Amino acid sequence: MEERKKDHIDLALNSQTLPESLDKRFNYEPMLSAHPSGDDEPFEFLGKTQKVPLWVSSMTGGTKMAGTINRNLARACNEFGMGMGLGSCRIIMEDETHFEDFNMRPIIGDEYPFYANLGIAQIEMFLAEKQTGRIEELLGKLRADGLVIHVNPIQEWCQPEGDNLLKPPIETISELLALVEYPVIVKEVGQGMGPESLKALLKLPLEAIEFAAYGGTNFALVELMRADDQVRKFYEPASQVGHDAVEMTETINRLIDTEKETRCRQLIISGGIKSFLDGYYLIKKSKLPAIYGQASSFLQYARGDYKILREFVSHQVSGLRLAEAYLTLKED
């Protein structure tokens, strides 16, 4: 104890806080809760059970590292009770060489949400060629609960090998939903979506909308970094447009209050979520049931030994318990 008190004296001199560092999103209520236990109350999301409001956002597929990353992430999902969206599964529809890099159901288990992923350009093509049965075959092989469709017109425009979209994505998504019975989630890829796009999606019978808002990994910028200097210089301003997660949450809340027919009733809030406090704030702010997703943060810890990823997720879960016990949102 004496040594600890000495540490306090030494450290106190270097731990003064400044007013501008105060996180003004929360009320801190230290009187009303004991320290939280290690038990998490299961809840239903995407038609299955989760233990924590965390989602592994779609991020990678078809590389030598993908198998290691996906296996580590699926193992974490199983241990902590999270859901997972795969990276683009396009490669295993063309060649099953990498199938085991995506075959995560045996690891994640049957009780937690697990979704395959295809781009809007592939959905448009399958509809045009009347081959949507191939999507169902993919879901069956992976034993996936449903499909994430990533919508990425700016990314495709900036990508050297990009596909041209022949129809507005909302028309393609509506056409697919009229034909299939499996759950569908729609997400952007790093720039988020504006109010008219969100309004249109809320009217569809989607399982959820994932934000992939501006502030996280921006795949338009990723593609520009692969392009030649002239293309990168010319189109880089287009990678800097979008909507962050706070704005999108507020937009959805406003639409829920004003639009009479909203059929999509769940959100995965992702894009620029840097800490458990960011995630906690946004899911509490949302008027729809919501969890928060991360991609690059998980990716950073999932490329090597599982113990590193496990420690990261464990701290996130503990942080959420702490926030739930002692923090409430300030009224706007």
ABEGO torsion letter per residue (X at the ends): XAAAAAAAAAAAAAABBBAAABBAABBBBAAABBBBBABBBBBBBGGBBBABBBBBBBABBGBAAAAAAAAAAAAAAAAAGBBBBBBBAAAAAABAAAAAAABAAAAAEAABBBBBBBBAAAAAAAAAAGAAAAAAAAAAAAGBABBBBBBBAAAAAABAABBBBABBAAAAAAAAAAABABBBBBBBAGAEBBAAAAAAAAABBBABBBAGBBGBBBAAAAAAAABBAAAAAAAAAAAABEBBAAAAAAAAAAAAAABABBABABBBBBEGBABAAAAAAAAAABABBBBBBBAAAAAAAAABBAAAAAAAAAAAAAAAAAAAAABBBBBX
